[in-house]
């Protein structure tokens, strides 16, 4: 199982791909459009079964969610306020927000 944390922005998505053991396999930044999301999905699919989590930020998450679900990647929305609280608590230990989102899967 691969876990994917995605920090969705208006124009881009920042992602971290992590194993069940917590090892970060890759960090990917792509455009938040059809072409960019297709590239992200193509990087995820060869790794096997995946679960993704992304923040439900404004309406930026919708096309990302639909693209992942369309590719049969199990996708969960997270509450931005709760994700931020977890991320800020862990940021003192180092790491990126996308890694923190991945850990909340």
Backbone torsions as a table, in degrees:
resi	resn	phi	psi	omega
1	UNK	NA	135.1	175.9
2	UNK	-112.9	139.2	176.8
3	UNK	-109.9	136.4	-177.1
4	UNK	-123.9	121.2	174.8
5	UNK	-105.7	130.2	-176.3
6	UNK	-126.3	122.8	174.1
7	UNK	-97.1	107.0	-172.9
8	UNK	-91.7	130.2	175.6
9	UNK	-120.4	173.8	-178.2
10	UNK	-58.5	-45.5	-174.3
11	UNK	-109.3	-13.9	-177.8
12	UNK	-144.5	164.6	174.5
13	UNK	-126.6	133.0	176.7
14	UNK	-110.8	124.8	-173.0
15	UNK	-126.6	151.6	171.7
16	UNK	-128.2	134.1	177.7
17	UNK	-107.7	125.6	-172.5
18	UNK	-131.7	144.0	176.0
19	UNK	-80.3	172.2	176.7
20	UNK	-62.6	-26.1	-179.6
21	UNK	-83.0	-2.2	178.4
22	UNK	89.8	12.4	179.6
23	UNK	-86.2	125.5	177.7
24	UNK	-76.7	118.1	-179.9
25	UNK	-84.8	-36.0	-175.5
26	UNK	-163.8	153.2	171.0
27	UNK	-124.8	126.6	-171.8
28	UNK	-127.2	133.3	171.3
29	UNK	-116.0	128.4	-180.0
30	UNK	-138.1	163.2	176.5
31	UNK	-69.1	145.0	177.9
32	UNK	-87.8	65.1	176.6
33	UNK	-145.3	179.0	-175.6
34	UNK	-57.1	-47.5	-177.5
35	UNK	-64.2	-46.3	-179.8
36	UNK	-64.2	-42.3	-179.8
37	UNK	-68.9	-34.0	175.7
38	UNK	-62.9	-40.8	177.7
39	UNK	-62.7	-44.3	178.3
40	UNK	-59.9	-47.3	-179.4
41	UNK	-62.0	-40.3	178.5
42	UNK	-63.9	-28.1	177.0
43	UNK	-78.5	-30.7	-177.4
44	UNK	-79.4	-47.7	-170.2
45	UNK	-56.0	-40.2	-179.9
46	UNK	-65.4	-15.2	-177.5
47	UNK	-83.1	-5.1	178.5
48	UNK	102.0	-159.1	-178.4
49	UNK	-59.9	137.0	-176.3
50	UNK	-138.0	148.9	170.7
51	UNK	-122.7	135.8	-178.8
52	UNK	-121.0	150.4	174.1
53	UNK	-134.7	139.2	177.1
54	UNK	-144.7	154.7	-180.0
55	UNK	-77.7	144.0	177.1
56	UNK	-88.5	65.5	-176.7
57	UNK	-85.0	121.8	-176.8
58	UNK	40.0	-130.0	176.5
59	UNK	-112.3	12.3	-177.8
60	UNK	-67.7	-24.9	-174.6
61	UNK	-76.7	-19.8	-169.6
62	UNK	-59.8	-51.5	-177.5
63	UNK	-67.9	-31.4	177.5
64	UNK	-67.2	-47.4	178.6
65	UNK	-58.2	-48.3	-178.1
66	UNK	-63.6	-38.7	179.3
67	UNK	-65.4	-44.4	179.8
68	UNK	-65.9	-46.1	178.8
69	UNK	-62.8	-38.3	177.7
70	UNK	-63.5	-26.1	178.2
71	UNK	-93.4	13.1	-178.8
72	UNK	56.4	37.8	172.0
73	UNK	-99.1	119.0	-178.7
74	UNK	-60.3	122.5	-172.8
75	UNK	-125.1	135.6	-179.7
76	UNK	-123.9	141.0	174.8
77	UNK	-93.8	141.4	176.3
78	UNK	-113.1	153.9	176.9
79	UNK	-75.5	120.6	-176.6
80	UNK	-57.3	-36.5	-178.8
81	UNK	-68.2	-41.2	178.8
82	UNK	-69.8	-40.4	178.6
83	UNK	-62.3	-42.1	179.9
84	UNK	-62.6	-42.3	-179.8
85	UNK	-62.7	-43.3	178.5
86	UNK	-64.6	-45.8	-178.1
87	UNK	-62.3	-44.3	-178.7
88	UNK	-65.0	-36.5	178.4
89	UNK	-66.0	-37.8	-177.8
90	UNK	-86.3	-20.1	-177.8
91	UNK	-62.2	-25.8	177.8
92	UNK	-63.9	-21.0	177.3
93	UNK	-90.9	-5.1	-178.1
94	UNK	97.1	158.7	178.1
95	UNK	120.6	169.0	-178.2
96	UNK	-102.9	161.6	179.7
97	UNK	-61.6	-38.9	-179.9
98	UNK	-62.8	-34.5	176.3
99	UNK	-66.8	-38.7	-179.3
100	UNK	-66.3	-39.0	177.8
101	UNK	-63.8	-40.9	179.3
102	UNK	-59.4	-41.6	-177.9
103	UNK	-68.4	-14.7	-179.1
104	UNK	-90.9	2.8	179.5
105	UNK	-63.7	NA	NA
